[in-house]
Amino acid sequence: MTHIKSILLVVLNLFFGIGIEAEFLPLRFNSETPQSRNSPDTLAPVRQQWVRQSPLPTGRNLTGVSWATATHGLASGEALTLVETFDGGLTWREVVLGSQSSGSPFYNVLCKDSQNYFVIGNSATTGRDIFRSTNSGTIWQRITQFPLGGSWYHIDFVSPTVGFMGSNGAAVSSTDSGATWRLASGYPSCPVMYGMDFRDTLVGLCGGDRVTAPDAGPGIFKTTNAGVTWVRKFSQSANDVLWLDNTTAIAIVGASIYRSTNEGETWSEISSQIFTGLDEMALLPNGTIVGVSLAGDGWRSTDGGVNWTRTLEGVGSLPASWNVSFFDNNVGTIVGQSGYIFQSIDGGLTWTALNSGIGGVEFYDLEMRDNNTGITVGGNGYYLRTTNGGTHWDSHRLQVTGVTFDRDESLHAVDWVDQDFVVAAGNDGVVYKSFDSGVTWESIGYPNLSGELDITDAKFLDHNLGYVVGSRYGEAQNMFQTTDGGVTWAQLNLNVGVSLDFVDANHGWVVNVGGLGYRTTNGGTTWQAITLPNQDFSPTISKIDFVDQNVGWAVGWFGYAARTTDGGQTWQLQNVATQNDQILGLHALTTTTALAVGAPSGGSPSLYRTKNGGTTWSKAALPADYSLSAVFATAANNIWTAGFDGVVLNNQRLAGQ
């Protein structure tokens, strides 16, 4: 098994003294952005009506979690993310700690007790992102008495006063409850640490990799002098190490568990059941061990690591870092990629997702069945589903073969057909159908459809009759029809490939990105060619949407919008925006009302709206950092929009204004 953590750490940082500071943009989930504070914005009252529903409490990757009490916990992650809950995870708030580098991460957080907390990151020369609170997080102070130059992942206190930290090639210790820290060991003797655990004030273990000769290489290392020197005791790479008692310790080595019964001196394999491998482990007071894999799988052992049960199936994409922490024998949390937060209140037997939506994923399409139930689909097979109007979005993933080197299976289209029947489709020919409103899914695409077909739109008229359209490299005909619910698919001889719509079994339209398309009035028995108007250059169409047999819109890049009132035979250009605007999503509500979303190049995401058939359009900035790709409104004046970085916004008042 490739050691992903070792690749991430060793490649990024070969020497202690060079902090790992990746560039990440912070997610803002309040309605006021720095741009709106610094410049006049006449649309501010409108923007404040929008509520962010995903990702919450954060969309950043989380790498640390700790509980001060059974209800008060903190989680840390990329872009100096620190979030805090006081009610056991029901609600969270953002904790803002100052730094000279907003792109820096917080790697871990520790609640040493109910009063004393630590959050740790880089200690580069621009400023040490190592913070401490002695009053339950009310006030945080940067620890300035701290060595410069490392990326600090691990923190462990063995008494009220004595603690240790480990990094990418260094160890430090404190004897005054964490107020000051001194360097115990650094380059070249200290290993790059993937996992660290101290038994007492002198003896500790770490899994890692010493990067310099003559003793370079991976292994399990032991110190008996408080981290001053480290001696290799085992020669295979270990992600994490954990003391079970004064003589017994276990370690994660690939997909196996190794154990030492003589204080870490020798090691032997005791289990190879964890086929996903583990990233981190936690020891509960009753001796139960809970671990989490690099994909977010949760595993549990009650016999010292010999036998394991997977209690949480991960939904993460490699490579990623995950972490696990328990407050007592019952309350614990797993955190990781894209802001995932899973909580257990029964010692890791069962898990509940606390996060609403996820970050790091672009959502391409969104449809609501009604004001409560809806689905949005996006990259790498991820989709979000809500049954309470978006107050909470559950995150899931659809996979046929899964994401591999030559397949990403991103979902680009969702179509709600009736009360319970919904279809989703996307790259590599994947199509799924659900008869229970998206709770369970059946694959009906690849391999019945070509794995080279990247589906961009889908439309079903009933449980049997449906169409998909997309693109395949080097082939023009990319529209397919099924009349048996996806058991078989027939290719239609039409040169198309971006968006389609049907209002009934007879009346349908399909266009390619350049604005050439076809219309049918007899269920596809015959098709008539149509051409959308250009703007003195060929259009780049994103989406078409029809209200009835006659009225429909098309939108696209460069501020494109056109409308037809005769079933697509003729089209009229409409003045929606400048050619600087990229319009990606469209929803036609009535013959006179339509909504679209997108963003000006380099500008704020925007909502475009007409209530008079397109004679005039209004444009309003939306409270998001990146472009939005999908918009949907119900008859009850309720609007949702979704797009880049997992964002879902809701406005319950704007549609009817």
Secondary structure as the mmCIF struct_conf table of DSSP 4:
data_model
#
loop_
_struct_conf.conf_type_id
_struct_conf.id
_struct_conf.beg_label_comp_id
_struct_conf.beg_label_asym_id
_struct_conf.beg_label_seq_id
_struct_conf.end_label_comp_id
_struct_conf.end_label_asym_id
_struct_conf.end_label_seq_id
HELX_RH_AL_P HELX_RH_AL_P1 ILE A 4 LEU A 12
BEND BEND1 LEU A 14 PHE A 15
TURN_TY1_P TURN_TY1_P1 PHE A 16 GLY A 17
HELX_LH_PP_P HELX_LH_PP_P1 LEU A 25 LEU A 27
BEND BEND2 ASN A 30 SER A 31
HELX_RH_AL_P HELX_RH_AL_P2 PRO A 34 ASN A 38
BEND BEND3 SER A 39 SER A 39
TURN_TY1_P TURN_TY1_P2 THR A 42 LEU A 43
HELX_RH_AL_P HELX_RH_AL_P3 ALA A 44 ARG A 47
TURN_TY1_P TURN_TY1_P3 GLN A 48 GLN A 49
STRN STRN1 VAL A 51 SER A 54
BEND BEND4 PRO A 55 PRO A 55
STRN STRN2 LEU A 56 LEU A 56
BEND BEND5 PRO A 57 PRO A 57
BEND BEND6 ARG A 60 ARG A 60
STRN STRN3 LEU A 62 TRP A 67
BEND BEND7 ALA A 68 THR A 71
STRN STRN4 GLY A 73 GLY A 77
TURN_TY1_P TURN_TY1_P4 GLU A 78 LEU A 80
STRN STRN5 THR A 81 THR A 85
BEND BEND8 PHE A 86 ASP A 87
TURN_TY1_P TURN_TY1_P5 GLY A 88 GLY A 89
BEND BEND9 LEU A 90 THR A 91
STRN STRN6 ARG A 93 GLU A 94
BEND BEND10 GLN A 100 GLN A 100
TURN_TY1_P TURN_TY1_P6 SER A 102 GLY A 103
HELX_LH_PP_P HELX_LH_PP_P2 SER A 104 PRO A 105
STRN STRN7 PHE A 106 CYS A 111
BEND BEND11 ASP A 113 GLN A 115
STRN STRN8 TYR A 117 GLY A 121
STRN STRN9 ASN A 122 ASN A 122
TURN_TY1_P TURN_TY1_P7 THR A 125 THR A 126
STRN STRN10 ILE A 130 SER A 133
BEND BEND12 THR A 134 ASN A 135
TURN_TY1_P TURN_TY1_P8 SER A 136 GLY A 137
BEND BEND13 THR A 138 ILE A 139
STRN STRN11 GLN A 141 ARG A 142
BEND BEND14 GLN A 145 PHE A 146
BEND BEND15 LEU A 148 GLY A 149
STRN STRN12 SER A 151 SER A 151
STRN STRN13 TRP A 152 PHE A 157
BEND BEND16 VAL A 158 THR A 161
STRN STRN14 GLY A 163 SER A 167
STRN STRN15 ASN A 168 ASN A 168
BEND BEND17 GLY A 169 GLY A 169
STRN STRN16 ALA A 171 SER A 174
BEND BEND18 THR A 175 ASP A 176
TURN_TY1_P TURN_TY1_P9 SER A 177 GLY A 178
BEND BEND19 ALA A 179 THR A 180
STRN STRN17 ARG A 182 SER A 185
TURN_TY1_P TURN_TY1_P10 TYR A 187 SER A 189
BEND BEND20 CYS A 190 CYS A 190
HELX_LH_PP_P HELX_LH_PP_P3 PRO A 191 PRO A 191
STRN STRN18 VAL A 192 PHE A 198
BEND BEND21 ARG A 199 LEU A 202
STRN STRN19 GLY A 204 ARG A 210
BEND BEND22 THR A 212 ASP A 215
STRN STRN20 GLY A 217 THR A 223
BEND BEND23 THR A 224 ASN A 225
TURN_TY1_P TURN_TY1_P11 ALA A 226 GLY A 227
BEND BEND24 VAL A 228 VAL A 228
STRN STRN21 VAL A 231 PHE A 234
BEND BEND25 GLN A 236 GLN A 236
BEND BEND26 ASN A 239 ASN A 239
STRN STRN22 VAL A 241 TRP A 243
BEND BEND27 ASP A 245 THR A 247
STRN STRN23 ALA A 249 VAL A 253
TURN_TY1_P TURN_TY1_P12 GLY A 254 ALA A 255
STRN STRN24 SER A 256 SER A 260
BEND BEND28 THR A 261 ASN A 262
TURN_TY1_P TURN_TY1_P13 GLU A 263 GLY A 264
BEND BEND29 GLU A 265 THR A 266
STRN STRN25 SER A 268 SER A 271
TURN_TY1_P TURN_TY1_P14 PHE A 275 THR A 276
BEND BEND30 ASP A 279 ASP A 279
STRN STRN26 GLU A 280 LEU A 283
TURN_TY1_P TURN_TY1_P15 PRO A 285 ASN A 286
BEND BEND31 GLY A 287 GLY A 287
STRN STRN27 ILE A 289 VAL A 292
TURN_TY1_P TURN_TY1_P16 LEU A 294 ALA A 295
STRN STRN28 GLY A 298 SER A 301
BEND BEND32 THR A 302 ASP A 303
TURN_TY1_P TURN_TY1_P17 GLY A 304 GLY A 305
BEND BEND33 VAL A 306 ASN A 307
STRN STRN29 THR A 309 LEU A 312
BEND BEND34 LEU A 318 PRO A 319
STRN STRN30 ASN A 323 PHE A 326
BEND BEND35 PHE A 327 ASN A 330
STRN STRN31 GLY A 332 VAL A 335
HELX_RH_3T_P HELX_RH_3T_P1 GLN A 337 GLY A 339
STRN STRN32 ILE A 341 SER A 344
BEND BEND36 ILE A 345 ASP A 346
TURN_TY1_P TURN_TY1_P18 GLY A 347 GLY A 348
BEND BEND37 LEU A 349 THR A 350
STRN STRN33 THR A 352 ALA A 353
STRN STRN34 SER A 356 SER A 356
BEND BEND38 GLY A 357 GLY A 357
BEND BEND39 GLY A 359 GLY A 360
STRN STRN35 PHE A 363 MET A 368
BEND BEND40 ARG A 369 ASN A 372
STRN STRN36 GLY A 374 GLY A 378
HELX_RH_3T_P HELX_RH_3T_P2 GLY A 379 GLY A 381
STRN STRN37 TYR A 382 THR A 386
BEND BEND41 THR A 387 ASN A 388
TURN_TY1_P TURN_TY1_P19 GLY A 389 GLY A 390
BEND BEND42 THR A 391 HIS A 392
STRN STRN38 ASP A 394 ARG A 397
BEND BEND43 VAL A 400 THR A 401
BEND BEND44 VAL A 403 VAL A 403
STRN STRN39 THR A 404 THR A 404
TURN_TY1_P TURN_TY1_P20 PHE A 405 ASP A 406
STRN STRN40 ARG A 407 ARG A 407
STRN STRN41 LEU A 411 TRP A 416
BEND BEND45 ASP A 418 ASP A 420
STRN STRN42 VAL A 422 GLY A 426
HELX_RH_3T_P HELX_RH_3T_P3 ASN A 427 GLY A 429
STRN STRN43 VAL A 431 SER A 434
BEND BEND46 PHE A 435 ASP A 436
TURN_TY1_P TURN_TY1_P21 SER A 437 GLY A 438
BEND BEND47 VAL A 439 THR A 440
STRN STRN44 GLU A 442 SER A 443
BEND BEND48 GLY A 445 GLY A 445
TURN_TY1_P TURN_TY1_P22 TYR A 446 PRO A 447
BEND BEND49 ASN A 448 LEU A 449
TURN_TY1_P TURN_TY1_P23 GLY A 451 GLU A 452
STRN STRN45 ASP A 454 PHE A 460
BEND BEND50 LEU A 461 ASN A 464
STRN STRN46 GLY A 466 SER A 471
STRN STRN47 ARG A 472 ARG A 472
TURN_TY1_P TURN_TY1_P24 TYR A 473 GLY A 474
STRN STRN48 GLU A 475 GLU A 475
BEND BEND51 ALA A 476 ALA A 476
STRN STRN49 GLN A 477 THR A 482
BEND BEND52 THR A 483 ASP A 484
TURN_TY1_P TURN_TY1_P25 GLY A 485 GLY A 486
BEND BEND53 VAL A 487 THR A 488
STRN STRN50 ALA A 490 ASN A 495
BEND BEND54 VAL A 498 VAL A 498
STRN STRN51 SER A 499 PHE A 502
BEND BEND55 VAL A 503 ASN A 506
STRN STRN52 GLY A 508 VAL A 511
TURN_TY1_P TURN_TY1_P26 VAL A 513 GLY A 514
BEND BEND56 GLY A 515 GLY A 515
STRN STRN53 LEU A 516 THR A 520
BEND BEND57 THR A 521 ASN A 522
TURN_TY1_P TURN_TY1_P27 GLY A 523 GLY A 524
BEND BEND58 THR A 525 THR A 526
STRN STRN54 GLN A 528 THR A 531
BEND BEND59 GLN A 535 PHE A 537
STRN STRN55 ILE A 541 PHE A 546
BEND BEND60 VAL A 547 ASN A 550
STRN STRN56 GLY A 552 GLY A 556
TURN_TY1_P TURN_TY1_P28 TRP A 557 GLY A 559
STRN STRN57 TYR A 560 THR A 564
BEND BEND61 THR A 565 ASP A 566
TURN_TY1_P TURN_TY1_P29 GLY A 567 GLY A 568
BEND BEND62 GLN A 569 THR A 570
STRN STRN58 GLN A 572 LEU A 573
BEND BEND63 ALA A 577 ALA A 577
TURN_TY1_P TURN_TY1_P30 GLN A 579 ASN A 580
STRN STRN59 ASP A 581 ALA A 588
BEND BEND64 THR A 590 THR A 592
STRN STRN60 ALA A 594 PRO A 600
TURN_TY1_P TURN_TY1_P31 SER A 601 GLY A 602
BEND BEND65 GLY A 603 GLY A 603
STRN STRN61 SER A 606 THR A 610
BEND BEND66 LYS A 611 ASN A 612
TURN_TY1_P TURN_TY1_P32 GLY A 613 GLY A 614
BEND BEND67 THR A 615 THR A 616
STRN STRN62 SER A 618 ALA A 621
BEND BEND68 PRO A 623 PRO A 623
BEND BEND69 ASP A 625 TYR A 626
STRN STRN63 LEU A 628 THR A 634
TURN_TY1_P TURN_TY1_P33 ALA A 635 ASN A 637
STRN STRN64 ASN A 638 GLY A 643
HELX_RH_3T_P HELX_RH_3T_P4 PHE A 644 GLY A 646
STRN STRN65 VAL A 648 ASN A 651
BEND BEND70 GLN A 652 ARG A 653
HELX_RH_3T_P HELX_RH_3T_P5 LEU A 654 GLY A 656
#
